[in-house]
């Protein structure tokens, strides 16, 4: 008997973002003549923890009884909400609040850093927040840990000392490195 098998898929690598393509997708929300230099899909600090805690609690509750799945997820999300609120307070203090957005495009243009809401198809919907490049005091690629898992994180430091962190999925790490490099010039 013949069994067809698919070649293995490497989940740890993704092609770097095509900046020209993303420029076209973002042109409607950028200022006239503004050029996208680097960009990555990121998650605001705290939102990842809320999602993971919600899912983990749902799985644990379903282990007791399948009917408890929904209640477990709700309880976990409420427990994780404090992480989201801490991240939001941090971003508000830095002047870069993105509201309830879970995934955003963090873009560096020739003028500013923009945080853009994306549609499910990846098209730019609106600029949620922006910071002039002259107001960025520093940028660093660090790491955060949750349940023993490590996730890359970009931390923007503004002139006043306020910080805003954004989680970077492993598949977007190269894009994160390009954002850091663009801001360190």
Residue frames as a rotation matrix with the C-alpha (Angstrom) as fourth column:
UNK 1
0.581 0.814 0.000 0.00
0.814 -0.581 0.000 0.00
0.000 0.000 -1.000 0.00
UNK 2
-0.416 -0.691 0.592 1.29
0.695 -0.661 -0.284 3.47
0.587 0.293 0.755 -0.93
UNK 3
0.518 0.513 -0.684 0.97
0.826 -0.509 0.244 6.26
-0.223 -0.691 -0.687 1.64
UNK 4
0.196 -0.412 0.890 1.72
0.493 -0.743 -0.452 9.81
0.848 0.527 0.057 0.57
UNK 5
0.324 -0.148 -0.934 3.57
0.894 -0.275 0.353 11.90
-0.309 -0.950 0.044 3.10
UNK 6
0.912 -0.007 0.410 4.19
0.140 -0.935 -0.327 15.60
0.385 0.356 -0.852 3.09
UNK 7
-0.115 -0.993 -0.018 7.67
0.483 -0.040 -0.875 16.94
0.868 -0.109 0.484 3.62
UNK 8
0.004 0.102 -0.995 8.32
0.992 -0.125 -0.009 18.23
-0.125 -0.987 -0.101 7.14
UNK 9
0.536 0.236 0.811 7.49
0.369 -0.929 0.026 21.86
0.759 0.285 -0.585 7.73
UNK 10
-0.536 -0.755 -0.379 9.98
0.749 -0.217 -0.626 24.00
0.390 -0.619 0.682 9.61
UNK 11
0.533 0.846 -0.014 7.95
0.725 -0.448 0.524 26.01
0.437 -0.289 -0.852 12.09
UNK 12
0.365 -0.441 -0.820 10.86
0.709 -0.439 0.552 27.95
-0.603 -0.783 0.152 13.54
UNK 13
-0.731 -0.654 -0.195 11.68
0.351 -0.605 0.715 29.98
-0.585 0.454 0.672 10.43
UNK 14
0.521 0.834 0.182 9.67
0.669 -0.266 -0.694 32.42
-0.530 0.483 -0.697 8.43
UNK 15
-0.108 -0.541 0.834 10.80
0.902 -0.405 -0.146 34.61
0.417 0.737 0.532 5.56
UNK 16
-0.716 -0.162 -0.678 11.54
0.491 -0.808 -0.326 38.15
-0.495 -0.567 0.659 6.68
UNK 17
0.299 0.919 -0.257 8.76
0.487 -0.378 -0.787 40.63
-0.821 0.110 -0.561 6.03
UNK 18
-0.279 -0.274 0.920 8.64
0.947 -0.236 0.217 42.11
0.158 0.932 0.325 2.54
UNK 19
-0.492 0.018 -0.870 8.90
0.476 -0.832 -0.287 45.83
-0.729 -0.555 0.400 3.34
UNK 20
-0.970 0.142 -0.198 7.79
-0.244 -0.580 0.777 46.97
-0.004 0.802 0.597 -0.14
UNK 21
-0.475 0.837 -0.273 4.63
0.410 0.485 0.773 44.86
0.779 0.255 -0.573 0.11
UNK 22
-0.113 0.416 -0.902 3.93
0.987 -0.061 -0.152 46.10
-0.118 -0.907 -0.404 3.65
UNK 23
-0.849 -0.200 -0.488 4.54
0.157 -0.979 0.129 49.70
-0.504 0.033 0.863 2.48
UNK 24
-0.800 0.599 -0.016 1.73
-0.138 -0.158 0.978 49.24
0.583 0.785 0.209 -0.07
UNK 25
-0.149 0.774 -0.615 -0.56
0.735 0.502 0.455 47.73
0.661 -0.384 -0.644 2.60
UNK 26
-0.080 0.038 -0.996 0.18
0.923 -0.376 -0.088 50.63
-0.377 -0.926 -0.005 4.98
UNK 27
-0.801 -0.382 0.461 0.24
0.556 -0.759 0.338 53.54
0.221 0.527 0.820 2.53
UNK 28
0.003 0.903 0.430 -3.36
0.382 -0.399 0.834 54.53
0.924 0.162 -0.346 3.32
UNK 29
0.825 0.358 -0.436 -2.60
0.512 -0.151 0.845 55.03
0.237 -0.921 -0.308 7.02
UNK 30
-0.104 -0.921 -0.376 0.89
0.930 -0.224 0.291 56.55
-0.352 -0.319 0.880 6.77
UNK 31
0.326 0.133 -0.936 1.55
0.024 -0.991 -0.132 60.24
-0.945 0.020 -0.327 6.24
UNK 32
0.998 0.047 0.034 2.07
0.036 -0.051 -0.998 61.36
-0.045 0.998 -0.053 2.63
UNK 33
0.513 -0.854 -0.086 5.61
-0.502 -0.217 -0.837 60.53
0.696 0.473 -0.540 1.53
UNK 34
0.258 -0.394 0.882 6.38
-0.909 0.210 0.360 58.52
-0.327 -0.895 -0.304 4.67
UNK 35
0.159 -0.326 -0.932 8.52
-0.637 0.687 -0.350 55.43
0.754 0.649 -0.098 4.00
UNK 36
0.919 0.162 0.360 8.45
-0.375 0.642 0.669 52.20
-0.122 -0.750 0.650 5.97
UNK 37
0.067 -0.987 -0.145 12.03
-0.939 -0.013 -0.344 51.14
0.337 0.159 -0.928 6.83
UNK 38
-0.877 -0.284 -0.388 11.41
-0.130 0.917 -0.378 48.06
0.463 -0.281 -0.840 9.01
UNK 39
-0.035 0.919 0.393 8.39
-0.951 -0.152 0.270 46.33
0.308 -0.364 0.879 10.51
UNK 40
-0.911 -0.149 -0.385 7.24
-0.061 0.971 -0.232 43.27
0.409 -0.188 -0.893 12.42
UNK 41
0.244 0.967 -0.079 4.05
-0.202 0.130 0.971 41.71
0.949 -0.221 0.227 13.70
UNK 42
-0.837 -0.546 -0.018 4.11
-0.036 0.088 -0.995 41.96
0.545 -0.833 -0.094 17.49
UNK 43
0.234 0.876 -0.422 1.90
0.588 0.218 0.779 41.50
0.774 -0.431 -0.464 20.53
UNK 44
0.203 -0.126 0.971 1.64
-0.540 -0.841 0.004 44.14
0.816 -0.525 -0.239 23.27
UNK 45
-0.807 -0.573 -0.144 3.30
-0.162 0.450 -0.878 43.08
0.568 -0.685 -0.456 26.54
UNK 46
-0.710 0.525 0.468 0.80
-0.519 0.059 -0.853 41.25
-0.476 -0.849 0.230 28.75
UNK 47
0.209 0.871 -0.444 -1.57
-0.968 0.122 -0.217 40.05
-0.135 0.475 0.869 26.03
UNK 48
-0.196 -0.349 -0.916 0.40
-0.516 0.832 -0.206 36.83
0.834 0.432 -0.343 25.45
UNK 49
-0.976 -0.203 0.078 0.22
-0.161 0.432 -0.887 35.95
0.147 -0.878 -0.455 29.14
UNK 50
-0.340 0.925 0.170 -3.54
-0.755 -0.160 -0.636 36.50
-0.561 -0.345 0.753 29.21
UNK 51
0.302 0.436 -0.848 -4.07
-0.894 0.439 -0.092 34.21
0.332 0.786 0.522 26.20
UNK 52
-0.442 -0.563 -0.698 -1.79
-0.296 0.826 -0.479 31.47
0.847 -0.005 -0.532 27.56
UNK 53
-0.943 0.115 0.313 -3.31
-0.293 0.163 -0.942 31.55
-0.159 -0.980 -0.120 31.04
UNK 54
-0.034 0.993 -0.110 -6.81
-0.919 -0.074 -0.387 31.38
-0.393 0.088 0.915 29.54
UNK 55
0.270 0.093 -0.958 -5.96
-0.716 0.685 -0.135 28.40
0.644 0.722 0.251 27.36
UNK 56
-0.711 -0.612 -0.347 -4.05
-0.211 0.655 -0.726 26.57
0.671 -0.443 -0.595 30.11
UNK 57
-0.754 0.493 0.435 -6.92
-0.513 -0.028 -0.858 27.03
-0.411 -0.870 0.274 32.57
UNK 58
0.229 0.867 -0.443 -9.41
-0.968 0.157 -0.194 25.80
-0.099 0.473 0.875 29.99
UNK 59
-0.026 -0.327 -0.945 -7.39
-0.473 0.837 -0.277 22.66
0.881 0.439 -0.176 29.33
UNK 60
-0.936 -0.348 0.058 -6.96
-0.196 0.374 -0.907 22.01
0.294 -0.859 -0.418 33.07
UNK 61
-0.420 0.859 0.293 -10.70
-0.732 -0.130 -0.669 22.44
-0.536 -0.496 0.683 33.69
UNK 62
0.339 0.539 -0.771 -11.57
-0.899 0.426 -0.097 20.21
0.277 0.727 0.629 30.73
UNK 63
-0.561 -0.613 -0.556 -9.34
-0.360 0.785 -0.504 17.54
0.745 -0.083 -0.662 32.27
UNK 64
-0.880 0.342 0.330 -11.70
-0.275 0.200 -0.940 17.48
-0.388 -0.918 -0.082 35.23
UNK 65
-0.055 0.897 0.438 -14.84
0.550 0.394 -0.736 17.61
-0.833 0.201 -0.516 33.11
UNK 66
-0.629 -0.219 0.746 -15.33
0.777 -0.225 0.588 18.61
0.039 0.949 0.311 29.44
UNK 67
0.406 0.872 0.274 -18.25
0.813 -0.481 0.328 20.81
0.418 0.090 -0.904 30.45
UNK 68
0.647 -0.195 -0.737 -15.85
0.505 -0.615 0.606 23.01
-0.572 -0.764 -0.299 32.44
UNK 69
-0.145 -0.767 0.625 -13.73
0.988 -0.083 0.127 24.02
-0.046 0.637 0.770 29.43
UNK 70
0.144 0.286 0.947 -15.45
0.510 -0.842 0.176 27.37
0.848 0.458 -0.267 28.90
UNK 71
0.970 0.238 0.048 -15.52
0.071 -0.465 0.882 28.25
0.233 -0.853 -0.468 32.59
UNK 72
0.466 -0.872 -0.151 -11.84
0.703 0.261 0.662 27.35
-0.537 -0.414 0.734 32.92
UNK 73
-0.214 -0.531 0.820 -10.90
0.918 -0.396 -0.016 29.57
0.333 0.749 0.572 29.98
UNK 74
0.506 0.477 0.719 -12.86
0.208 -0.876 0.435 32.49
0.837 -0.071 -0.543 31.41
UNK 75
0.964 -0.172 -0.203 -11.24
0.192 -0.080 0.978 32.05
-0.185 -0.982 -0.044 34.83
UNK 76
0.151 -0.975 0.162 -7.78
0.897 0.204 0.392 31.85
-0.415 0.086 0.906 33.25
UNK 77
-0.074 -0.123 0.990 -8.35
0.725 -0.688 -0.031 34.93
0.685 0.715 0.139 31.14
UNK 78
0.842 0.396 0.365 -9.46
0.035 -0.716 0.697 36.86
0.538 -0.575 -0.617 34.21
UNK 79
0.720 -0.658 -0.220 -6.31
0.437 0.184 0.880 35.72
-0.539 -0.730 0.420 36.02
UNK 80
-0.156 -0.826 0.542 -4.20
0.967 -0.015 0.256 36.78
-0.203 0.563 0.801 33.02
UNK 81
0.597 0.495 0.631 -5.99
0.645 -0.764 -0.011 40.10
0.477 0.414 -0.775 32.70
UNK 82
0.836 -0.336 -0.435 -3.70
0.169 -0.596 0.785 41.63
-0.523 -0.729 -0.441 35.33
UNK 83
-0.204 -0.930 0.306 -0.76
0.658 0.102 0.746 41.07
-0.725 0.354 0.591 32.94
UNK 84
-0.089 0.264 0.960 -2.66
0.931 -0.321 0.175 42.85
0.354 0.910 -0.217 30.15
UNK 85
0.874 0.484 0.038 -3.57
0.428 -0.806 0.408 45.72
0.228 -0.340 -0.912 32.45
UNK 86
0.435 -0.809 -0.396 0.06
0.327 -0.268 0.906 46.12
-0.839 -0.523 0.148 33.58
UNK 87
-0.443 -0.595 0.671 1.20
0.821 0.033 0.570 46.22
-0.361 0.803 0.474 29.96
UNK 88
0.258 0.622 0.739 -1.52
0.814 -0.552 0.181 48.72
0.521 0.555 -0.649 29.05
UNK 89
0.911 0.031 -0.411 -0.59
0.308 -0.715 0.628 50.99
-0.274 -0.698 -0.661 32.00
UNK 90
-0.037 -0.998 -0.045 3.02
0.496 -0.058 0.866 50.85
-0.867 0.010 0.498 30.85
UNK 91
-0.446 -0.102 0.889 2.07
0.892 -0.129 0.433 51.78
0.071 0.986 0.148 27.26
UNK 92
0.653 0.715 0.249 -0.25
0.666 -0.699 0.258 54.57
0.359 -0.003 -0.933 28.44
UNK 93
0.656 -0.490 -0.574 2.59
0.282 -0.546 0.789 56.07
-0.700 -0.679 -0.220 30.51
UNK 94
-0.443 -0.868 0.224 4.78
0.497 -0.030 0.867 55.93
-0.746 0.496 0.445 27.41
UNK 95
-0.121 0.492 -0.862 2.03
-0.544 -0.760 -0.356 57.48
-0.830 0.426 0.360 25.24
UNK 96
-0.683 -0.158 -0.713 1.76
-0.712 0.361 0.603 54.45
0.163 0.919 -0.359 22.95
UNK 97
-0.403 0.614 0.679 -1.46
-0.323 0.599 -0.733 52.75
-0.857 -0.514 -0.043 24.07
UNK 98
-0.911 0.072 -0.406 -2.86
-0.368 0.301 0.880 50.36
0.185 0.951 -0.247 21.47
UNK 99
-0.006 0.981 0.194 -6.17
-0.987 -0.037 0.155 49.73
0.159 -0.190 0.969 23.22
UNK 100
0.391 0.272 0.879 -7.34
-0.554 0.832 -0.011 46.13
-0.735 -0.483 0.477 23.17
UNK 101
0.615 -0.216 -0.758 -5.38
-0.704 0.283 -0.651 45.15
0.355 0.934 0.022 20.05
UNK 102
0.783 -0.320 0.534 -3.71
-0.114 0.770 0.628 41.78
-0.612 -0.553 0.566 20.48
UNK 103
0.026 -0.798 0.603 -1.59
0.852 0.333 0.404 41.73
-0.523 0.503 0.688 17.32
UNK 104
0.788 0.151 -0.596 -0.18
-0.057 -0.947 -0.315 44.87
-0.613 0.282 -0.738 15.76
UNK 105
0.520 -0.713 0.471 2.34
0.735 0.091 -0.672 45.94
0.436 0.696 0.571 13.20
UNK 106
0.603 -0.473 -0.643 5.25
0.259 -0.646 0.718 47.75
-0.755 -0.600 -0.267 14.85
UNK 107
0.606 -0.314 0.730 6.75
0.765 -0.020 -0.644 49.80
0.217 0.949 0.228 12.04
UNK 108
-0.010 -0.663 -0.749 9.73
0.434 -0.678 0.594 52.10
-0.901 -0.319 0.294 11.80
UNK 109
0.781 0.244 0.575 9.40
0.625 -0.329 -0.708 54.78
0.017 0.912 -0.409 9.16
UNK 110
-0.161 -0.856 0.491 11.79
0.753 -0.428 -0.500 57.50
0.638 0.290 0.713 8.10
UNK 111
-0.221 0.170 0.960 10.01
-0.283 -0.954 0.103 59.79
0.933 -0.249 0.258 10.63
UNK 112
-0.092 0.376 0.922 8.51
-0.991 -0.121 -0.049 57.78
0.093 -0.919 0.384 13.49
UNK 113
-1.000 0.005 -0.007 7.62
0.006 0.982 -0.187 54.48
0.006 -0.187 -0.982 15.10
UNK 114
-0.315 0.947 -0.068 4.04
-0.896 -0.273 0.351 53.53
0.313 0.171 0.934 14.27
UNK 115
-0.876 0.221 0.429 1.80
-0.031 0.861 -0.508 50.94
-0.482 -0.458 -0.747 15.91
UNK 116
-0.571 0.601 -0.560 -0.78
-0.804 -0.271 0.529 49.86
0.166 0.752 0.638 13.37
UNK 117
-0.064 0.666 0.744 -3.92
-0.424 0.656 -0.624 47.74
-0.903 -0.355 0.241 13.75
UNK 118
-0.871 -0.276 -0.407 -4.09
-0.487 0.360 0.796 45.01
-0.073 0.891 -0.447 11.11
UNK 119
0.282 0.944 -0.172 -7.11
-0.959 0.279 -0.037 43.35
0.013 0.175 0.984 9.54
UNK 120
0.485 -0.054 0.873 -7.30
-0.252 0.947 0.199 39.56
-0.837 -0.317 0.446 9.52
UNK 121
0.886 -0.157 0.435 -5.98
0.461 0.375 -0.804 39.71
-0.037 0.914 0.405 5.96
UNK 122
0.034 -0.975 -0.219 -2.94
0.932 -0.048 0.358 41.73
-0.360 -0.216 0.908 7.06
UNK 123
-0.042 0.007 0.999 -4.06
0.641 -0.767 0.032 45.09
0.766 0.642 0.028 5.67
UNK 124
-0.898 -0.342 -0.278 -3.39
0.434 -0.581 -0.689 48.17
0.074 -0.739 0.670 7.76
UNK 125
0.099 0.995 -0.015 -6.60
0.944 -0.089 0.319 49.50
0.316 -0.046 -0.948 9.34
UNK 126
0.832 0.176 0.526 -5.40
0.037 -0.964 0.264 52.46
0.553 -0.200 -0.809 11.39
UNK 127
-0.375 -0.925 0.062 -2.46
0.113 -0.112 -0.987 53.93
0.920 -0.363 0.147 13.25
UNK 128
0.537 0.568 -0.624 -3.13
0.637 0.213 0.741 53.26
0.553 -0.795 -0.247 16.94
UNK 129
0.818 -0.372 -0.439 -0.14
0.154 -0.593 0.790 55.21
-0.554 -0.714 -0.428 18.24
UNK 130
0.597 -0.683 0.421 2.99
0.544 -0.041 -0.838 56.88
0.590 0.729 0.347 16.93
UNK 131
0.691 -0.504 -0.518 6.21
0.313 -0.437 0.843 58.28
-0.652 -0.745 -0.144 18.39
UNK 132
0.869 -0.455 -0.193 8.64
-0.442 -0.539 -0.717 60.57
0.222 0.709 -0.669 16.58
UNK 133
0.561 -0.728 -0.394 12.08
0.511 0.679 -0.527 59.02
0.652 0.094 0.753 16.14
UNK 134
-0.259 -0.690 0.676 13.59
-0.141 -0.665 -0.734 61.94
0.956 -0.285 0.075 18.05
UNK 135
0.250 0.453 0.856 11.56
-0.906 -0.201 0.371 60.90
0.341 -0.868 0.361 21.13
UNK 136
0.922 -0.003 -0.388 13.02
0.065 0.987 0.147 57.36
0.383 -0.161 0.910 21.22
UNK 137
0.513 -0.758 0.402 15.88
-0.847 -0.370 0.382 57.19
-0.141 -0.536 -0.832 23.75
UNK 138
-0.632 -0.765 0.124 16.66
-0.736 0.642 0.215 53.52
-0.244 0.045 -0.969 23.18
UNK 139
0.575 0.724 -0.380 15.54
-0.791 0.611 -0.033 50.13
0.208 0.320 0.924 21.99
UNK 140
-0.558 -0.746 0.364 16.55
-0.805 0.592 -0.021 46.67
-0.200 -0.305 -0.931 23.11
UNK 141
0.224 0.533 -0.816 15.72
-0.540 0.765 0.352 43.11
0.811 0.361 0.459 22.19
UNK 142
-0.549 -0.342 0.763 15.22
-0.835 0.276 -0.476 41.18
-0.047 -0.898 -0.437 25.39
UNK 143
-0.605 0.367 -0.706 13.35
0.039 0.900 0.434 38.13
0.795 0.235 -0.559 26.55
UNK 144
-0.179 0.587 0.790 10.39
-0.980 -0.174 -0.093 37.39
0.083 -0.791 0.607 28.76
UNK 145
-0.920 -0.141 -0.365 9.51
-0.116 0.989 -0.090 34.05
0.374 -0.040 -0.927 30.33
UNK 146
-0.064 0.924 0.377 6.17
-0.997 -0.045 -0.060 32.43
-0.038 -0.380 0.924 30.98
UNK 147
0.813 0.390 0.432 5.72
-0.446 0.894 0.033 28.84
-0.374 -0.219 0.901 32.14
UNK 148
0.202 -0.854 0.480 9.36
0.151 0.511 0.846 28.18
-0.968 -0.098 0.232 31.35
UNK 149
0.370 -0.034 0.928 9.00
0.924 0.116 -0.364 29.33
-0.095 0.993 0.074 27.75
UNK 150
-0.364 -0.584 -0.725 11.12
0.399 -0.802 0.445 32.19
-0.842 -0.127 0.525 26.48
UNK 151
0.538 0.533 0.653 9.75
0.837 -0.246 -0.488 34.80
-0.099 0.809 -0.579 24.09
UNK 152
-0.613 -0.733 0.296 11.71
0.773 -0.633 0.034 37.60
0.163 0.250 0.955 22.44
UNK 153
0.521 0.760 -0.390 10.56
0.819 -0.573 -0.023 41.08
-0.241 -0.307 -0.921 23.39
UNK 154
-0.328 -0.538 0.776 11.31
0.655 -0.722 -0.224 44.51
0.681 0.434 0.589 21.98
UNK 155
0.299 0.354 -0.886 11.39
0.886 -0.447 0.121 47.26
-0.353 -0.821 -0.448 24.59
UNK 156
0.079 -0.184 0.980 11.16
0.561 -0.804 -0.196 50.88
0.824 0.565 0.039 23.45
UNK 157
-0.073 -0.137 -0.988 12.48
0.920 -0.391 -0.014 53.48
-0.385 -0.910 0.155 25.90
UNK 158
0.561 0.349 0.751 11.27
0.640 -0.758 -0.125 57.03
0.526 0.551 -0.648 25.40
UNK 159
-0.198 -0.718 0.667 13.09
0.125 -0.693 -0.710 60.24
0.972 -0.058 0.227 26.35
UNK 160
0.202 0.365 0.909 11.17
-0.791 -0.486 0.371 60.57
0.577 -0.794 0.191 29.62
UNK 161
-0.719 -0.560 0.411 12.28
-0.695 0.591 -0.409 57.06
-0.014 -0.580 -0.814 30.68
UNK 162
0.242 0.872 0.425 8.92
-0.710 0.458 -0.535 55.37
-0.661 -0.173 0.730 30.06
UNK 163
-0.850 -0.526 -0.003 9.10
-0.418 0.672 0.612 51.93
-0.320 0.522 -0.791 28.45
UNK 164
0.378 0.920 -0.103 6.77
-0.829 0.288 -0.479 49.91
-0.411 0.267 0.872 26.25
UNK 165
-0.646 -0.634 0.425 7.33
-0.441 0.765 0.470 46.21
-0.623 0.116 -0.774 25.55
UNK 166
0.402 0.716 -0.571 6.10
-0.902 0.202 -0.382 44.13
-0.158 0.668 0.727 22.64
UNK 167
0.138 -0.281 0.950 6.35
-0.193 0.933 0.304 40.34
-0.972 -0.225 0.074 22.34
UNK 168
0.006 -0.250 -0.968 7.96
-0.997 -0.070 0.012 38.92
-0.071 0.966 -0.250 19.22
UNK 169
0.850 0.334 0.408 7.05
-0.304 0.943 -0.138 35.40
-0.431 -0.006 0.902 18.09
UNK 170
0.058 -0.896 0.441 9.95
0.096 0.445 0.891 33.15
-0.994 -0.009 0.112 17.17
UNK 171
0.139 0.048 0.989 8.95
0.934 0.326 -0.147 33.19
-0.330 0.944 0.001 13.50
UNK 172
0.835 0.205 0.510 9.19
0.394 -0.871 -0.294 37.01
0.384 0.446 -0.808 13.48
UNK 173
0.589 -0.647 -0.485 12.54
0.526 -0.149 0.837 37.28
-0.614 -0.748 0.253 15.29
UNK 174
-0.379 -0.761 0.526 14.45
0.907 -0.192 0.374 38.38
-0.184 0.619 0.764 12.16
UNK 175
0.160 0.518 0.840 11.91
0.572 -0.742 0.349 41.16
0.804 0.425 -0.415 11.61
UNK 176
0.935 0.161 -0.316 12.39
0.355 -0.400 0.845 42.16
0.009 -0.902 -0.431 15.26
UNK 177
0.092 -0.983 -0.157 16.16
0.768 -0.030 0.640 42.32
-0.634 -0.179 0.753 14.75
UNK 178
-0.392 -0.213 0.895 15.62
0.839 -0.483 0.253 44.57
0.378 0.850 0.368 11.71
UNK 179
0.657 0.661 0.363 13.39
0.394 -0.711 0.582 46.91
0.643 -0.239 -0.728 13.75
UNK 180
0.750 -0.455 -0.480 16.03
0.446 -0.188 0.875 47.15
-0.489 -0.870 0.062 16.49
UNK 181
-0.253 -0.906 0.339 18.76
0.886 -0.076 0.458 47.79
-0.389 0.416 0.822 13.91
UNK 182
-0.047 0.318 0.947 16.68
0.731 -0.635 0.250 50.52
0.681 0.704 -0.202 12.23
UNK 183
0.878 0.453 0.151 16.13
0.218 -0.661 0.719 52.29
0.426 -0.598 -0.679 15.54
UNK 184
0.592 -0.717 -0.369 19.78
0.561 0.038 0.827 52.07
-0.579 -0.696 0.425 16.62
UNK 185
-0.015 -0.594 0.805 21.03
0.963 -0.225 -0.148 54.06
0.269 0.773 0.575 13.62
